[in-house]
């Protein structure tokens, strides 16, 4: 079972890393976190691009929202460090 989790984990990281927009979002959130407004202003993405990609990162467990601030999970930090 551990190997299957590793395979799905790596596939998830790969999917996230293949999107330049998702990589931008992860890099912008960084270690300290940001609000949605700060992130949207900084990245200058369309509403659709922003919502679609941020929702995907949240759903897949790379980003969480706590007290109005977006923060990276362990997977998000792993993706950030991978560049």
DSSP file (Angstrom, degrees, kcal/mol; ACC not computed):
  #  RESIDUE AA STRUCTURE BP1 BP2  ACC     N-H-->O    O-->H-N    N-H-->O    O-->H-N    TCO  KAPPA ALPHA  PHI   PSI    X-CA   Y-CA   Z-CA
    1    1 A X     >        0   0    0      0, 0.0     4,-2.1     0, 0.0     5,-0.2   0.000 360.0 360.0 360.0 -33.9    0.0    0.0    0.0
    2    2 A X  H  >  +     0   0    0      1,-0.2     4,-2.4     2,-0.2     5,-0.1   0.884 360.0  51.3 -60.4 -39.6    2.9    2.4    0.7
    3    3 A X  H  > S+     0   0    0      2,-0.2     4,-2.5     1,-0.2    -1,-0.2   0.882 108.2  51.6 -66.3 -37.7    4.1    2.1   -2.9
    4    4 A X  H  > S+     0   0    0      2,-0.2     4,-2.5     1,-0.2     5,-0.2   0.903 110.6  48.3 -65.6 -40.8    0.7    2.9   -4.2
    5    5 A X  H  X S+     0   0    0     -4,-2.1     4,-2.7     2,-0.2    -2,-0.2   0.916 111.2  50.9 -64.8 -42.4    0.5    6.0   -2.1
    6    6 A X  H  X S+     0   0    0     -4,-2.4     4,-2.6     2,-0.2    -2,-0.2   0.915 110.8  49.0 -60.5 -42.9    4.0    7.0   -3.2
    7    7 A X  H  X S+     0   0    0     -4,-2.5     4,-2.3     2,-0.2    -2,-0.2   0.936 114.5  43.5 -63.3 -47.0    2.9    6.6   -6.9
    8    8 A X  H  X S+     0   0    0     -4,-2.5     4,-2.2     2,-0.2    -1,-0.2   0.869 113.0  53.7 -68.3 -34.8   -0.3    8.6   -6.5
    9    9 A X  H  X S+     0   0    0     -4,-2.7     4,-2.4    -5,-0.2    -2,-0.2   0.932 110.8  45.4 -62.5 -46.3    1.6   11.2   -4.4
   10   10 A X  H  X S+     0   0    0     -4,-2.6     4,-2.5     1,-0.2    -2,-0.2   0.878 111.4  52.5 -66.8 -37.4    4.2   11.7   -7.1
   11   11 A X  H  X S+     0   0    0     -4,-2.3     4,-2.6     2,-0.2    -1,-0.2   0.904 109.8  49.5 -63.1 -40.6    1.5   11.8   -9.8
   12   12 A X  H  X S+     0   0    0     -4,-2.2     4,-2.2     2,-0.2    -2,-0.2   0.924 112.0  47.3 -64.7 -45.3   -0.2   14.6   -7.9
   13   13 A X  H  X S+     0   0    0     -4,-2.4     4,-2.5     1,-0.2    -2,-0.2   0.907 111.8  51.5 -61.1 -41.8    3.0   16.5   -7.5
   14   14 A X  H  X S+     0   0    0     -4,-2.5     4,-1.4     2,-0.2    -2,-0.2   0.931 109.1  49.6 -62.1 -46.8    3.8   16.1  -11.2
   15   15 A X  H  < S+     0   0    0     -4,-2.6     4,-0.4     1,-0.2     3,-0.3   0.908 113.3  47.0 -59.2 -42.7    0.3   17.4  -12.2
   16   16 A X  H >< S+     0   0    0     -4,-2.2     3,-1.0     1,-0.2    -1,-0.2   0.902 111.5  50.4 -66.0 -40.7    0.7   20.4  -10.0
   17   17 A X  H 3< S+     0   0    0     -4,-2.5    -1,-0.2     1,-0.2    -2,-0.2   0.699  98.4  67.2 -74.3 -18.2    4.2   21.2  -11.3
   18   18 A X  T 3< S+     0   0    0     -4,-1.4     2,-0.7    -3,-0.3    -1,-0.2   0.646  87.2  78.8 -76.5 -13.9    3.2   21.0  -14.9
   19   19 A X    <>  -     0   0    0     -3,-1.0     4,-2.3    -4,-0.4     5,-0.2  -0.852  64.2-160.4-100.0 115.4    1.0   24.1  -14.6
   20   20 A X  H  > S+     0   0    0     -2,-0.7     4,-2.2     1,-0.2    -1,-0.2   0.865  94.8  53.5 -59.0 -35.3    3.0   27.4  -14.7
   21   21 A X  H  > S+     0   0    0      2,-0.2     4,-2.4     1,-0.2    -1,-0.2   0.916 108.7  48.0 -67.0 -42.6    0.0   29.1  -13.0
   22   22 A X  H  > S+     0   0    0      1,-0.2     4,-2.5     2,-0.2    -2,-0.2   0.898 111.4  50.5 -65.3 -39.5   -0.1   26.6  -10.2
   23   23 A X  H  X S+     0   0    0     -4,-2.3     4,-2.6    -7,-0.2    -1,-0.2   0.896 110.1  50.9 -63.9 -39.4    3.6   27.0   -9.7
   24   24 A X  H  X S+     0   0    0     -4,-2.2     4,-2.6     2,-0.2    -2,-0.2   0.922 110.4  49.0 -61.9 -44.9    3.2   30.8   -9.6
   25   25 A X  H  X S+     0   0    0     -4,-2.4     4,-2.5     2,-0.2     5,-0.2   0.938 112.5  47.3 -62.0 -47.6    0.5   30.5   -7.0
   26   26 A X  H  X S+     0   0    0     -4,-2.5     4,-2.4     1,-0.2    -2,-0.2   0.928 114.2  47.2 -59.1 -47.0    2.5   28.2   -4.8
   27   27 A X  H  < S+     0   0    0     -4,-2.6    -1,-0.2     1,-0.2    -2,-0.2   0.881 112.6  49.8 -63.9 -38.6    5.6   30.4   -5.1
   28   28 A X  H  < S+     0   0    0     -4,-2.6    -1,-0.2     1,-0.2    -2,-0.2   0.893 110.1  48.7 -70.1 -40.0    3.6   33.5   -4.3
   29   29 A X  H  X S+     0   0    0     -4,-2.5     4,-1.9    -5,-0.2     3,-0.2   0.935  91.2 159.8 -63.3 -45.0    1.9   32.0   -1.2
   30   30 A X  T  <  -     0   0    0     -4,-2.4    42,-0.5    -5,-0.2     3,-0.1  -0.003  60.3 -43.7  57.3-161.2    5.4   31.0   -0.1
   31   31 A X  T  4 S+     0   0    0      1,-0.2    -1,-0.2    -4,-0.1    41,-0.1   0.784 136.5  49.0 -74.4 -29.7    6.2   30.1    3.5
   32   32 A X  T  4 S-     0   0    0     -3,-0.2    -1,-0.2     1,-0.1    -2,-0.2   0.672 100.4-134.1 -90.8 -17.9    4.4   33.0    5.1
   33   33 A X     <  -     0   0    0     -4,-1.9     2,-0.3    -3,-0.1    38,-0.2   0.035  14.4-136.5  84.5 162.8    1.0   32.8    3.4
   34   34 A X  B     -A   70   0A   0     36,-1.6    36,-3.7    -4,-0.1     2,-0.1  -0.975  16.9-106.2-151.4 159.5   -1.2   35.4    1.7
   35   35 A X     >  -     0   0    0     -2,-0.3     4,-2.3    34,-0.3     5,-0.2  -0.456  38.3-109.2 -80.2 164.3   -4.8   36.4    1.5
   36   36 A X  H  > S+     0   0    0     32,-0.4     4,-2.9     1,-0.2     5,-0.2   0.901 120.6  52.4 -58.9 -40.4   -6.7   35.8   -1.7
   37   37 A X  H  > S+     0   0    0      2,-0.2     4,-2.4     1,-0.2     5,-0.2   0.920 109.5  47.5 -65.1 -44.2   -6.8   39.5   -2.4
   38   38 A X  H  > S+     0   0    0      1,-0.2     4,-2.3     2,-0.2    -1,-0.2   0.924 114.9  47.0 -60.5 -44.4   -3.0   39.8   -2.0
   39   39 A X  H  X S+     0   0    0     -4,-2.3     4,-2.5     2,-0.2     5,-0.2   0.930 112.6  47.6 -64.8 -47.2   -2.4   36.8   -4.2
   40   40 A X  H  X>S+     0   0    0     -4,-2.9     4,-1.7     1,-0.2     5,-0.5   0.905 113.5  48.4 -63.1 -41.8   -4.8   37.9   -6.9
   41   41 A X  H  <5S+     0   0    0     -4,-2.4    -1,-0.2    -5,-0.2    -2,-0.2   0.911 114.0  46.7 -64.1 -43.3   -3.4   41.4   -7.0
   42   42 A X  H  <5S+     0   0    0     -4,-2.3    -2,-0.2    -5,-0.2    -1,-0.2   0.895 117.1  40.8 -67.0 -41.9    0.2   40.1   -7.2
   43   43 A X  H  <5S-     0   0    0     -4,-2.5    -1,-0.2    -5,-0.2    -2,-0.2   0.713  87.6-148.4 -85.7 -20.8   -0.3   37.5   -9.9
   44   44 A X  T  <5 +     0   0    0     -4,-1.7     2,-0.2    -5,-0.2    -3,-0.1   0.914  38.6 158.5  52.5  48.8   -2.7   39.5  -12.2
   45   45 A X      < -     0   0    0     -5,-0.5    -1,-0.2     1,-0.1    -2,-0.1  -0.632  47.6 -98.0 -96.1 158.2   -4.6   36.5  -13.3
   46   46 A X     >  -     0   0    0     -2,-0.2     4,-2.7     1,-0.1     5,-0.2  -0.341  38.5-108.5 -65.8 159.2   -8.1   36.4  -14.8
   47   47 A X  H  > S+     0   0    0      1,-0.2     4,-2.6     2,-0.2     5,-0.3   0.907 120.9  50.0 -55.9 -42.5  -10.8   35.6  -12.3
   48   48 A X  H  > S+     0   0    0      2,-0.2     4,-2.9     1,-0.2     5,-0.3   0.950 111.5  46.2 -63.7 -50.0  -11.2   32.2  -14.1
   49   49 A X  H  > S+     0   0    0      1,-0.2     4,-2.1     2,-0.2     5,-0.3   0.917 115.4  47.6 -58.5 -44.6   -7.5   31.3  -14.0
   50   50 A X  H  X S+     0   0    0     -4,-2.7     4,-2.4     2,-0.2     5,-0.3   0.964 117.2  39.7 -62.5 -54.2   -7.2   32.3  -10.4
   51   51 A X  H  X S+     0   0    0     -4,-2.6     4,-2.6    -5,-0.2     5,-0.3   0.920 115.8  50.7 -65.1 -45.7  -10.3   30.5   -9.1
   52   52 A X  H  X S+     0   0    0     -4,-2.9     4,-1.7    -5,-0.3    -1,-0.2   0.938 117.6  37.9 -59.0 -49.6   -9.8   27.3  -11.2
   53   53 A X  H  X S+     0   0    0     -4,-2.1     4,-2.3    -5,-0.3    -1,-0.2   0.877 117.5  48.4 -75.4 -38.2   -6.1   26.8  -10.2
   54   54 A X  H  X S+     0   0    0     -4,-2.4     4,-2.3    -5,-0.3     5,-0.2   0.926 111.5  50.8 -67.0 -42.8   -6.4   27.9   -6.6
   55   55 A X  H  X S+     0   0    0     -4,-2.6     4,-2.9    -5,-0.3    -2,-0.2   0.901 110.4  50.5 -59.1 -40.7   -9.5   25.6   -6.2
   56   56 A X  H  X S+     0   0    0     -4,-1.7     4,-2.5    -5,-0.3    -1,-0.2   0.927 109.8  49.4 -63.1 -45.4   -7.5   22.7   -7.7
   57   57 A X  H  <>S+     0   0    0     -4,-2.3     5,-2.9     2,-0.2     6,-1.3   0.866 114.3  45.7 -63.8 -36.0   -4.6   23.3   -5.3
   58   58 A X  H ><5S+     0   0    0     -4,-2.3     3,-1.3     4,-0.2    -2,-0.2   0.944 113.4  48.7 -69.6 -48.5   -6.9   23.4   -2.3
   59   59 A X  H 3<5S+     0   0    0     -4,-2.9    -2,-0.2     1,-0.3    -1,-0.2   0.858 112.2  48.9 -60.2 -37.2   -8.8   20.3   -3.4
   60   60 A X  T 3<5S-     0   0    0     -4,-2.5    -1,-0.3    -5,-0.2    -2,-0.2   0.460 119.1-109.2 -86.9  -0.9   -5.6   18.3   -4.0
   61   61 A X  T < 5S+     0   0    0     -3,-1.3    14,-0.4    -4,-0.3    15,-0.4   0.715  87.1 113.0  87.7  21.6   -4.2   19.3   -0.7
   62   62 A X  S   <S+     0   0    0     -5,-2.9    11,-2.2     1,-0.2     2,-0.4   0.726  80.4  31.4 -92.2 -25.7   -1.4   21.7   -1.6
   63   63 A X  E     -B   72   0A   0     -6,-1.3     2,-0.3     9,-0.3    -2,-0.3  -0.980  62.1-171.1-135.4 142.8   -3.0   24.8    0.0
   64   64 A X  E     -B   71   0A   0      7,-2.8     7,-3.1    -2,-0.4     2,-0.6  -0.926  19.3-134.6-126.9 157.6   -5.4   25.4    2.9
   65   65 A X  E     +B   70   0A   0     -2,-0.3     2,-0.4     5,-0.2     5,-0.2  -0.959  27.6 173.4-115.4 119.2   -7.2   28.5    4.0
   66   66 A X  E >   -B   69   0A   0      3,-2.9     3,-1.8    -2,-0.6    -2,-0.0  -0.988  67.8 -15.4-129.1 125.4   -7.0   29.4    7.7
   67   67 A X  T 3  S-     0   0    0     -2,-0.4    -1,-0.1     1,-0.3     3,-0.1   0.867 128.9 -51.0  52.3  41.4   -8.4   32.6    9.2
   68   68 A X  T 3  S+     0   0    0      1,-0.2   -32,-0.4    -3,-0.0     2,-0.4   0.539 118.0 109.2  79.0   6.3   -8.6   34.3    5.8
   69   69 A X  E <   - B   0  66A   0     -3,-1.8    -3,-2.9   -34,-0.2     2,-0.4  -0.957  64.5-133.9-121.6 134.2   -5.1   33.4    4.8
   70   70 A X  E     +AB  34  65A   0    -36,-3.7   -36,-1.6    -2,-0.4     2,-0.3  -0.693  31.4 179.1 -83.0 132.8   -3.9   30.9    2.2
   71   71 A X  E     - B   0  64A   0     -7,-3.1    -7,-2.8    -2,-0.4     2,-0.3  -0.960  28.4-110.9-135.5 152.3   -1.1   28.6    3.5
   72   72 A X  E     - B   0  63A   0    -42,-0.5    -9,-0.3    -2,-0.3     2,-0.1  -0.598  26.1-144.5 -81.2 141.1    0.9   25.8    2.0
   73   73 A X     >  -     0   0    0    -11,-2.2     4,-2.5    -2,-0.3     5,-0.2  -0.257  42.5 -85.8 -84.5-176.7    0.5   22.3    3.3
   74   74 A X  H  > S+     0   0    0      1,-0.2     4,-2.3     2,-0.2     5,-0.1   0.913 135.1  49.1 -58.3 -42.1    3.4   19.8    3.6
   75   75 A X  H  > S+     0   0    0    -14,-0.4     4,-2.2     2,-0.2    -1,-0.2   0.891 109.7  52.2 -64.1 -38.9    2.7   18.9    0.0
   76   76 A X  H  > S+     0   0    0    -15,-0.4     4,-2.4   -14,-0.2    -2,-0.2   0.897 109.7  48.1 -63.6 -40.9    2.6   22.5   -1.0
   77   77 A X  H  X S+     0   0    0     -4,-2.5     4,-2.7     2,-0.2    -1,-0.2   0.892 109.5  53.4 -66.6 -39.3    6.0   23.1    0.7
   78   78 A X  H  X S+     0   0    0     -4,-2.3     4,-1.5     2,-0.2    -2,-0.2   0.910 110.7  46.8 -60.4 -42.3    7.4   20.1   -1.1
   79   79 A X  H  X S+     0   0    0     -4,-2.2     4,-0.7     2,-0.2    -2,-0.2   0.903 111.4  51.6 -66.3 -41.5    6.2   21.5   -4.4
   80   80 A X  H >< S+     0   0    0     -4,-2.4     3,-1.0     1,-0.2    -2,-0.2   0.924 111.0  47.3 -59.4 -46.5    7.6   24.9   -3.5
   81   81 A X  H 3< S+     0   0    0     -4,-2.7    -1,-0.2     1,-0.3    -2,-0.2   0.787 104.0  61.4 -68.4 -27.3   11.0   23.4   -2.7
   82   82 A X  H 3<        0   0    0     -4,-1.5    -1,-0.3    -5,-0.2    -2,-0.2   0.691 360.0 360.0 -72.3 -17.4   11.0   21.4   -5.9
   83   83 A X    <<        0   0    0     -3,-1.0    -3,-0.2    -4,-0.7    -2,-0.1   0.456 360.0 360.0  85.9 360.0   10.9   24.7   -7.8
